[in-house]
């Protein structure tokens, strides 16, 4: 506990190694045990998770049929006779009309 108070930037692995050097005769605890003790006493700062969110571009609206088509490639998947590429094509003015190739 004193090591963490003296060196607040040190984590469990470094504290464990320091304890092993200071007290070579004593069995050294696991890193998770050192971390648990520090956490129990509120000496562990939680890292903030970064969330990367994808940003896309807005789709245009087609005014008439066949003005704008969208395609979605689904990757390759096996069939009985060879490989098949799954893709979907959509006319944006009529979203209920799908063509699957």
Beta strands, then each sheet from edge to edge (+ up, - down):
strand 1: 69-78
strand 2: 83-91
strand 3: 98-100
sheet 1: 1+ 2- 3+
end
